[in-house]
Every structure is written in C-alpha cells, then in structure tokens.
Amino acid sequence: MMKDYFTRLVEEEVSYGALGKMKQFASWFTHGVPGGAALRKGIYESKSAPEVLGRVEDFFEKSLAARTLVSIAN
C-alpha cells in the first residue's frame, strides 16, 4: 500500500511535492511494522522521491526474504 501511494504521488506530480508528502506519511505507513524506524529514518534522509521509492522497495524485499527464510527453517 505504501509503495502504491508513493508511486501515485510521483506519477501525479503533486504540486506540493511528492517527497514532502512521502516523508509526512512515512510514520503512518510504518506504524507497527517491524524495523519501521529504520525505514522512516531512510525516508527522512532521502533527497528525492525516486530515492524514497527505492528505500521502500529494498526494505520490504528484505523483510519478505527474511520471513521466507524463517518459514522455510520452521
């Protein structure tokens, strides 16, 4: 949901700035997500909307990979 929302902000070229909105909503989208603090920090440090999208993708790909490994091990 987070990636979809951020992608739409970029595609619609939001007049008030996609990057600012991404940073504003980062805490809402990551509330309760394990490791969410690290993702929020990465988003707040980002200098562009594409950089934010890259961090979001990397975070959730790594999270999914870790859950897959745990499932396989069990």
ABEGO torsion letter per residue (X at the ends): XAAAAAAAAAAAGBAAEAAAAAAAAAAAAABGBBGAAAAAAAAAABABAAAAAAAAAAAAAAAAAAAAAAAAAX
